[in-house]
Amino acid sequence: MGAASITGVLNPNVKDIVQGKLPYDDPSVLGVQDVILKENNAEAVYLLNKNGIVVSYSDVAPISLTGQNFSFRPYFIQAMLGRQSIFAAQGISSKIRGIYISTPIYSEKRSDSEIIGVVVVKDSISGLEDMLRKYEDPVFMVSPHGVVFATNRTEYLYKVAGKLNDTRKNRLASLRRFGAAFDQDAEELGAVLDGQDITLGGEKYLVKTHPIDWNDMEGRWQIAYLVNMKNILLPALKYTVYWSVFAVFFILLGTLHIALGNRRQRLEIEAQNRKIFKAVEQTPAAILITDNKGFIEYANPKFTELTEYTFEEAKGKKPAILNPELGGESCDEVWETIKTGNEWHGEFLNTRKSGETYWESILVAPVKKKSGEITNYVSIKEDITEKKKAITAIEDARKIAENAAESKSMFLANMSHEIRTPLNAIIGLSDLALKTELTLKQADYIRKVKNAGISLLGIVNDILDFSKIEAGKIELESVEFSLDTVLEHLITVVFQKAEEKGLEFLLHVGSDVPPVIKGDSLRLSQILINLVNNAVKFTEEGEIELSVTLVREFEGRVEIMFSVRDTGVGLLDEQRHRLFDAFSQADGSTTRKYGGTGLGLSISKKLSHLMGGEISVESEYGKGSVFAFTAVFEIGATPKREFKYGHEELKDMKVLVVDDNSSARQIIMEILENLEFEAEETDCAESAINLIKQNDASDPYKIVLMDWKMPGLNGLEASLIIKNDPDIKNTPIIALVTAFGRDLDRKTVKNYELEGFITKPVTPSSLIDGLLSVVFKSGYDKPIEKIVSVENFKGVHVLVVDDNDVNRQIAVELLEDTGAIVSEAVDGKQAVDFVLSGERCDIVFMDLQMPVMDGYEAVKLIREDKRFAELPIVAMTAHALNIERE
């Protein structure tokens, strides 16, 4: 706790960050935390401000708790009262048991100044349990509430000493320090650990308890040692090494009392001495007593058994008879330690009398007079040869496991390449074939081949993503992006499927959600696409709504909730409980009817956790479901939503929104009102016509946003009536807002005298850009080809480098379709020769794995020529790992 305590008193950056003068997770503070992390071999180090909010977090695992509130934790409360404390609990986020060491952060360089925050160092409980596992009989670390929190016997973990009724169980659950152990069934230990003999698992044990004072607000912890009554003497001596040292000291001290005391005292001491001497003689540990020069004066029988030297052979000699090196420099550390009155503990590779080597664990301690003069040294030795072999075996197994993990990663990368390469050929060649002259039947066949390839690629991607997550190979990016751009990409991906099933797809973004955030947009899109695709898959009629809402904002960061509501088949309670498990679906028939791997939701859950959030589902069978997840992002540098063309010109134009779907109408109205438009609404075309007539003379509508498919009079028919009604003097601009925009063409738009259409679902950006496009003809008259800049490559000299003929053919033909002038190379060497030859080359598409010379080496050689330092080179790879990108 020393480093953390000093940090809380002295470090100025630590003081600044808890007072809000530095941003969350400031690098200068993280550097201080990382030093504490390494020096203490800890699991996590973090800082809390005086409100209990984590303002800076360092962890050996790739997670962050920055922004979370731990003001309810006793270790925070104790530290804010000026008390250093140790708190044992299961982490709320990590679900891992740990020991939390907390110390106050002071406003000034004095411990009597104001407390402004808390430093917390978390250590794993595994180190303690590793030590406990050295004992054969049960050992428990027990909380003040009687809960077994750490033990060498996993079957007793979280069991409760004494009686466990509902009141006690509810109390333990409310503490929030034992995870979910008391949310469901909890068990009694079957004994009370009060220092008396107990029966546990059919065995009788002697119980010895030792208190631990950790400054825990809820009481005192204790260690309970259980010793099996069947073999009570040997374990007691074997594992109480310090007791053995004490015993030898007592023998020597007793001898002095015998010489000076009276006869009664001598008899009592002699009797006690005989008991202790007999115990030392029979202990399974080898014990040596030397004089203060290191010459052997006593050796118990275990010493002979261990070393094969009799006491007579060892008497008067130094322990160096077991290891000649002990007489040299390797012995200096031992003597320097014990001569100063300290104990020394270490290991030696010694030699038995027969020449056989063995490993020995040794404790050497001085025996002193009251004056402090050292009279003897006692050594307690244990044969750890088998333990060493076990450690070596474990180390070998660890290396094998690491090699296996590395092999798994390589297999994952190779499998990704080998599967994606032919799939790319199938999908790419299908695209090229569809551009040629085909009969209707041929086009249908090719389109189905392409769709099957895309479906197979989705399954492969799910399996590879799941494997990467399980192998810890997923690393999240932190890049600024527009949330509207992500949502518009989502619409592009899933819209057609929803449209084909006749589903209304609604999108609602809260006005307080920042338009620009910083995080991993690709993984966010992956979760959203998965959830919305599932909603479309399991919904036959009705609507799907994606809502984006702000949960909280905390100094530079936001937690955002994304929820997908559908009117689909819904789920039973038993189906919901296993829904997020890998390879699991609602039931066996789901796979047959709907397809899929059962990995999508499991991947989404793991990704949401990596993004600092949670995922959940609410559902009613036969009525639909709501899947929701949260994620934490940094707030982007751009505070306001930016539109392609600007929207100030539209604010003076009164808008009428016409839609029979109240949710869709509400979404559009909210967007317009947040942007300060004057807007009104109605739920049918007939009402819209009446409103336009009523307001025509006094305050006419300038723009009408009209839904297409409505009961009664539809949007197209209503638009034609409005445009041709002689009573309407101020004819409004009419834009059709529809989820069926793909069914419209220019002829239809012209015939019904519409100015244009806007496709649902709308984002704030797409609605305003669409309005501007319609009103000012700024985008509506542009061919789609120009909007997506398909001719950007016209006249560009491109070099495609790939050893796979099919992949190269696909890339070349797709680029040539854009007007590019394409050259080819089949390996890295040909690419280098082409570029360095002086042939014009504006951009290179480079495969990474090729014979003769791979892409990495080729890029290196090209970059060495300063003429091509800025030449754009785009990597092409089917591999799954981030290392390929790096």
Secondary structure, DSSP 8 states (H G I E B T S, - for coil): -HHHHHHHHH-HHHHHHHTTSS-TT-HHHHHHHHHHHHHTT-SEEEEEETTSBEEEEEESSS---TT-B-TTSHHHHHHHTT--EEEEEE-TTT--EEEEEEEEEESSSSTTS-EEEEEEEEEETHHHHHHHTT-SS-EEEE-TTSBEEEES-GGGTT-BSS---HHHHHHHHHT-SSTTTTTS---B-SS--SSS-EEETTEEEEEEEEEE----TT--EEEEEEEEGGG-HHHHHHH-HHHHHHHHHHHHHHHHHHHHS-HHHHHHHHHHHHHHHHHHHH-SSEEEEEETTS-EEEE-HHHHHHHS--HHHHTTS-GGGG-GGGGSGGGHHHHHHHHTT--EEEEEEEE-TTS-EEEEEEEEEEEE-TTS-EEEEEEEEEE-HHHHHHHHHHHHHHHHHHHHHHHHHHHHHHHHHHHHHHHHHHHHHHHHHHTS---HHHHHHHHHHHHHHHHHHHHHHHHHHHHHHHTT------EEEEHHHHHHHHHHHHHHHHHHTT-EEEEEE-TTS-SEEEE-HHHHHHHHHHHHHHHHHT-SSSEEEEEEEEEEE-SSEEEEEEEEEE-S----HHHHHTTTSTT--SSHHHHHHH---S-HHHHHHHHHHHTT--EEEEEETTTEEEEEEEEEEEE-S--S---SS-SGGGTTS-EEEE-S-HHHHHHHHHHHHHTT--EEEESSHHHHHHHHHHHTTTS--SEEEEESS-SSS-HHHHHHHHHH-TT-SS--EEEEEES-GGG--HHHHHHTT--EEEESS--HHHHHHHHHHHHH-SSTTS-HHHHTTTTTTTT-EEEEE-S-HHHHHHHHHHHHHTT-EEEEESSHHHHHHHHHTT---SEEEEESS-SSS-HHHHHHHHHHSGGGTT--EEEE----SHHHH-
